[in-house]
Amino acid sequence: MNLSYWEIKNWYTGVDYTVVGSGLVGLHTALRLRERFPDSKILVLEKGPLPQGASTKNAGFACFGSISEIIEDLNTHTEEEVVNLVHKRWNGLKLLRRRLGDNVLDYKPFGGYELFLEENTDGYEECLRKLPFVNDVLRPLFKSDVFNKEIDRFAFKGVQEYLVFNPFEGQVDTGNMMQALLKQANAHNIHILNSHAVTGWHEQTDHVQVNIGGFAFNTKKLLFATNGFAEELTDKAVRPARAQVLITEPIPNLDIRGTFHMDKGYYYFRNIESRILFGGARNLDFEGETTTEFGETELIQNRLEQLLQEVILPETDFKIAHRWSGIMGMGSHKKPIVEQVSQHVYCGVRLSGMGVAIGSMIGTELADLI
């Protein structure tokens, strides 16, 4: 980096807090730091031209887990752990909505649905059988039933008779959300530097030296909010997980409204006005999708198109307008990692595909570690 005296003086000198990652967690961390330390100098470093990972690339689901996801979690976590996860996601959504406002988020409370393919009889019957139990587990938090059976009114094809409906889910506009957070950060005198890839860090007695290419600067505290990229700079066990997505051209007379889940959350789709956004299928190739490389594969994109044609939009002509991918952070446990790494270094990572729901909470918790 060929920096001038002015650049070094104004941007890289006297830094109190440096947040690595300008996604949902990183920006909420910085905003919470500003609330707690009004006179501090806060720097946010982002390796991409826009927030990398999944914050600007997600599907915009304001959700906390479909019934099949929650049942799967109950098989691998304790009941208390699952309730705590749902509680954190629900509170995180409320915090996000309070911070930005539903108008800015373009929040639409259409509710969420889970559909089951005809061949998934076992999974379908298990969800219907355990639906009362899951509602009982979640009733103290929501004060009513979360999941209910509904007849499919969307004319899906090749699916079981009933959908499972959740009235507490909604949609948000991911682009609006991130632009609003960036504006808030700028308004609160938080310096955001894009195209700044941190290559290493070295802790000293009273500060941390942060390396960016051929340049280094000092910060009193260093906070990582890099989620799927966490293993590159911390020792935390976070596996990257690529999520592939596509979106259609506008479809005349589209009568699908809401957020939709299939197969324990491995498939998900929603309407965006008269388009369908559809993503997932990484369970077709877990090894190949455990990567920090952005991109799409024929295997997954073909499966998404097949389900669109045969199940979601049967007898409907559609064209694919665009495809993309994002990088999530996964692990053996769905509890996020919010920890102090060393004397002056902290991290908030492993959001397990629930960044929209818990990003605000994890950012707040990360800042409150200091």
VOGU-3710 file (C-alpha; in Angstrom, 3 decimals, decimal comma):
1> mnlsyweikn> 0,000/0,000/0,000  1,411/3,358/-1,066  0,016/5,598/1,662  0,504/9,290/2,255  1,179/10,956/5,560  -2,418/12,249/5,567  -3,884/8,788/5,021  -1,813/7,279/7,794  -2,637/10,128/10,177  -6,395/10,226/9,572
11> wytgvdytvv> -7,280/6,586/9,056  -4,643/4,370/10,668  -3,371/6,299/13,690  -4,889/6,236/17,167  -7,312/3,410/16,379  -9,171/2,118/19,430  -11,254/-0,659/17,871  -10,791/-2,461/14,582  -13,594/-4,704/13,350  -12,734/-7,152/10,575
21> gsglvglhta> -15,769/-7,705/8,336  -18,418/-5,181/7,310  -21,347/-7,593/7,192  -24,285/-7,800/9,562  -22,198/-8,811/12,567  -19,376/-6,397/11,871  -21,593/-3,334/11,454  -23,708/-4,143/14,495  -20,489/-4,625/16,453  -19,212/-1,229/15,373
31> lrlrerfpds> -22,513/0,494/16,144  -22,660/-1,076/19,583  -19,052/-0,026/20,253  -20,014/3,531/19,334  -22,893/3,402/21,837  -20,564/2,211/24,583  -17,509/4,313/23,695  -18,763/7,557/22,119  -15,339/9,185/21,742  -13,417/6,194/20,401
41> kilvlekgpl> -11,918/5,770/16,950  -13,550/2,772/15,252  -12,310/1,224/12,032  -14,077/-1,481/10,004  -11,999/-3,403/7,471  -13,634/-5,249/4,582  -11,661/-7,358/2,128  -14,194/-6,971/-0,687  -15,641/-3,989/-2,528  -18,913/-4,830/-0,755
51> pqgastknag> -19,486/-6,937/2,362  -18,252/-10,413/1,476  -19,630/-13,685/2,802  -23,406/-13,765/2,961  -24,632/-10,421/4,308  -25,382/-8,937/0,875  -25,966/-12,306/-0,775  -28,569/-14,012/1,425  -32,198/-14,696/0,532  -33,670/-12,172/2,970
61> facfgsisei> -35,512/-14,640/5,205  -36,619/-13,226/8,551  -36,884/-16,718/10,019  -35,714/-18,752/12,994  -35,960/-22,330/11,665  -38,526/-24,488/9,890  -40,181/-27,360/11,732  -37,926/-29,982/10,128  -34,839/-27,916/11,034  -35,952/-27,610/14,647
71> iedlnthtee> -36,716/-31,335/14,882  -33,283/-32,089/13,404  -31,694/-29,758/15,940  -33,547/-31,530/18,751  -31,848/-34,740/17,608  -28,369/-33,203/17,956  -28,821/-30,584/20,685  -30,569/-30,531/24,033  -34,059/-29,087/24,251  -32,694/-26,160/26,260
81> evvnlvhkrw> -30,071/-25,467/23,600  -32,672/-25,466/20,823  -34,977/-23,146/22,742  -32,053/-20,803/23,420  -31,131/-20,794/19,724  -34,681/-19,939/18,665  -34,886/-17,310/21,418  -31,678/-15,670/20,227  -32,838/-15,687/16,593  -36,237/-14,233/17,462
91> nglkllrrrl> -34,746/-11,505/19,649  -32,165/-10,788/16,967  -34,904/-10,226/14,388  -36,702/-7,866/16,752  -33,458/-5,951/17,374  -32,813/-5,653/13,635  -36,322/-4,374/13,006  -36,045/-1,851/15,850  -32,696/-0,566/14,646  -33,616/-0,096/10,995
101> gdnvldykpf> -37,419/-0,024/10,907  -39,771/-2,186/8,886  -40,156/0,414/6,125  -36,418/0,506/5,483  -36,189/-3,278/5,602  -39,241/-3,585/3,346  -40,384/-6,134/5,890  -43,305/-8,241/4,704  -45,028/-10,485/7,286  -46,242/-13,056/4,763
111> ggyelfleen> -45,407/-15,987/7,035  -43,311/-19,039/6,246  -44,161/-22,475/4,902  -42,510/-25,858/4,751  -43,394/-28,252/1,958  -42,485/-31,916/1,686  -41,872/-33,825/-1,523  -44,053/-36,889/-2,111  -41,078/-39,202/-1,691  -40,245/-37,717/1,717
121> tdgyeeclrk> -43,040/-39,555/3,503  -40,982/-40,359/6,607  -39,874/-36,775/7,134  -43,376/-35,473/6,502  -45,015/-37,851/8,944  -42,378/-37,182/11,598  -42,971/-33,423/11,381  -46,747/-33,795/11,645  -46,374/-36,228/14,527  -43,982/-33,987/16,470
131> lpfvndvlrp> -45,701/-30,692/15,596  -47,650/-30,488/18,899  -44,498/-31,213/20,885  -42,489/-28,507/19,086  -45,320/-26,018/19,629  -45,312/-26,876/23,335  -41,558/-26,331/23,505  -41,809/-22,904/21,827  -45,061/-21,680/23,379  -43,396/-19,934/26,370
141> lfksdvfnke> -41,516/-17,728/23,892  -44,257/-17,015/21,326  -47,340/-17,329/23,593  -49,167/-19,292/20,879  -48,686/-22,131/18,436  -45,848/-21,491/15,988  -46,561/-24,258/13,468  -49,872/-25,311/11,945  -50,976/-27,597/9,113  -52,418/-25,933/6,005
151> idrfafkgvq> -53,700/-27,301/2,726  -51,409/-26,348/-0,182  -53,062/-23,395/-1,904  -50,094/-22,595/-4,150  -50,606/-25,427/-6,661  -47,219/-26,993/-5,998  -46,797/-30,357/-7,671  -45,394/-33,612/-6,303  -45,702/-32,561/-2,658  -47,522/-33,937/0,367
161> eylvfnpfeg> -51,082/-32,791/1,075  -50,277/-30,415/3,915  -47,822/-27,567/4,256  -46,643/-26,480/7,696  -47,289/-22,769/8,196  -45,465/-20,415/10,562  -47,132/-16,971/10,896  -44,088/-15,444/12,607  -41,803/-15,476/9,539  -41,286/-12,576/7,170
171> qvdtgnmmqa> -39,221/-11,241/4,311  -36,656/-8,443/4,236  -34,851/-6,673/1,426  -31,203/-7,672/1,956  -29,844/-4,786/-0,121  -31,888/-2,185/1,737  -30,838/-3,708/5,054  -27,127/-3,520/4,369  -27,248/-0,057/2,817  -29,115/1,219/5,868
181> llkqanahni> -26,544/-0,273/8,243  -23,694/1,227/6,235  -25,400/4,633/6,356  -25,832/4,363/10,123  -22,187/3,451/10,540  -21,084/6,449/8,463  -23,444/8,739/10,368  -21,823/7,603/13,629  -18,297/8,404/12,442  -17,282/4,781/11,925
191> hilnshavtg> -14,607/4,486/9,250  -15,271/1,672/6,772  -12,404/0,734/4,479  -13,166/-1,660/1,640  -10,675/-3,793/-0,302  -8,643/-4,195/2,890  -7,792/-7,864/3,325  -6,198/-8,567/6,703  -3,292/-10,968/6,162  -2,217/-11,387/9,790
201> wheqtdhvqv> -2,077/-9,912/13,252  0,413/-9,826/16,113  -0,575/-9,072/19,681  1,622/-6,836/21,806  1,373/-5,825/25,450  -1,040/-2,943/24,965  -2,167/-3,218/21,327  -2,507/-5,452/18,283  -0,551/-4,977/15,094  -2,775/-5,587/12,065
211> niggfafntk> -1,207/-6,471/8,717  -2,838/-5,456/5,461  -0,682/-6,522/2,554  2,611/-4,704/2,917  1,294/-2,243/5,499  0,693/-2,559/9,253  -1,030/-0,371/11,828  -1,839/-0,634/15,542  -5,217/-0,935/17,244  -6,046/-1,253/20,915
221> kllfatngfa> -8,637/-3,997/20,302  -9,239/-6,288/17,320  -12,631/-7,914/16,702  -13,268/-10,570/14,042  -16,710/-10,733/12,454  -15,723/-12,831/9,462  -18,081/-15,824/9,940  -17,416/-18,260/7,047  -13,871/-16,945/6,658  -13,062/-17,183/10,374
231> eeltdkavrp> -10,571/-20,050/10,133  -8,276/-17,968/7,944  -7,378/-15,602/10,799  -8,532/-17,311/14,010  -8,255/-20,824/15,388  -12,020/-21,224/15,679  -13,637/-24,343/14,218  -15,818/-22,766/11,565  -16,389/-24,536/8,262  -17,217/-22,389/5,253
241> araqvlitep> -20,404/-23,421/3,485  -21,233/-22,055/0,053  -24,892/-21,375/-0,709  -25,897/-21,147/-4,360  -28,890/-19,070/-5,410  -30,807/-18,137/-8,543  -33,594/-15,688/-9,315  -36,116/-15,677/-12,139  -37,289/-12,934/-14,421  -40,681/-11,478/-13,415
251> ipnldirgtf> -43,463/-14,029/-13,774  -46,917/-12,711/-14,787  -49,699/-13,418/-12,279  -47,374/-15,089/-9,787  -49,500/-16,166/-6,808  -46,732/-17,209/-4,418  -46,197/-15,027/-1,359  -44,043/-15,920/1,607  -40,870/-17,726/2,586  -40,677/-21,445/1,873
261> hmdkgyyyfr> -38,482/-24,249/3,214  -37,813/-27,808/2,073  -35,721/-30,698/3,374  -34,539/-29,397/6,764  -33,726/-25,979/5,334  -31,372/-27,251/2,631  -33,737/-25,734/0,058  -35,465/-22,383/0,406  -37,378/-20,033/-1,871  -39,448/-16,884/-1,708
271> niesrilfgg> -41,105/-14,362/-3,936  -39,509/-10,996/-4,583  -42,495/-9,151/-6,003  -43,239/-11,316/-9,078  -39,932/-13,191/-9,151  -38,906/-16,387/-7,405  -35,582/-16,536/-5,589  -34,487/-20,131/-4,996  -31,379/-21,375/-3,210  -29,758/-24,297/-1,479
281> arnldfeget> -29,003/-27,923/-2,433  -25,536/-27,915/-0,886  -26,458/-31,269/0,664  -25,938/-32,726/-2,810  -22,209/-32,050/-2,450  -21,182/-31,169/1,099  -17,482/-31,577/0,354  -17,528/-29,432/-2,762  -19,559/-26,711/-1,066  -17,228/-26,526/1,936
291> ttefgeteli> -15,284/-23,730/0,294  -14,584/-20,002/0,533  -14,616/-19,695/-3,266  -17,638/-18,003/-4,789  -19,189/-19,658/-7,823  -21,925/-21,966/-9,106  -21,910/-25,619/-10,142  -24,000/-27,456/-12,729  -24,981/-30,139/-10,211  -26,671/-27,719/-7,849
301> qnrleqllqe> -27,992/-25,217/-10,361  -29,571/-27,994/-12,426  -31,284/-29,395/-9,326  -32,652/-25,965/-8,412  -34,018/-25,499/-11,925  -35,507/-28,995/-11,900  -37,410/-28,344/-8,671  -38,551/-24,977/-9,962  -39,950/-26,576/-13,102  -41,412/-29,734/-11,605
311> vilpetdfki> -42,539/-28,663/-8,107  -42,688/-24,898/-7,535  -43,725/-23,542/-10,934  -45,307/-26,463/-12,807  -47,046/-25,494/-16,040  -45,392/-22,069/-15,802  -42,878/-20,601/-18,212  -39,974/-18,860/-16,494  -36,475/-17,643/-17,283  -33,486/-17,448/-14,973
321> ahrwsgimgm> -32,323/-13,843/-14,647  -29,267/-14,233/-12,445  -27,245/-16,650/-10,299  -24,852/-16,059/-7,410  -23,437/-17,589/-4,239  -22,610/-16,617/-0,665  -20,372/-18,072/2,029  -21,858/-19,079/5,390  -20,102/-20,279/8,548  -21,022/-23,701/9,964
331> gshkkpiveq> -19,770/-26,046/12,666  -20,541/-29,166/14,648  -22,797/-27,098/16,920  -25,222/-24,351/15,936  -24,424/-22,159/18,918  -22,508/-19,117/17,616  -18,965/-18,539/18,832  -18,687/-15,213/20,673  -15,426/-15,316/22,577  -12,362/-13,445/23,701
341> vsqhvycgvr> -9,505/-14,991/21,734  -6,681/-13,352/23,681  -6,034/-10,244/25,748  -6,939/-7,771/22,996  -8,615/-9,968/20,342  -12,241/-11,126/20,113  -14,474/-12,939/17,624  -18,172/-13,406/16,810  -18,556/-16,116/14,172  -20,348/-19,369/13,157
351> lsgmgvaigs> -23,867/-18,095/12,475  -24,985/-21,394/10,879  -26,965/-19,815/8,065  -29,010/-17,586/10,387  -27,175/-14,305/9,881  -30,277/-12,186/9,263  -31,838/-13,501/12,462  -28,868/-13,367/14,817  -26,343/-11,022/13,210  -27,539/-8,049/15,251
361> migteladli> -27,411/-10,014/18,505  -23,979/-11,501/17,848  -22,585/-8,089/16,973  -23,976/-6,652/20,187  -22,628/-9,526/22,271  -19,228/-9,252/20,601  -18,936/-5,542/21,388  -20,093/-6,157/24,947  -17,177/-8,560/25,560  -14,950/-5,501/25,867
//
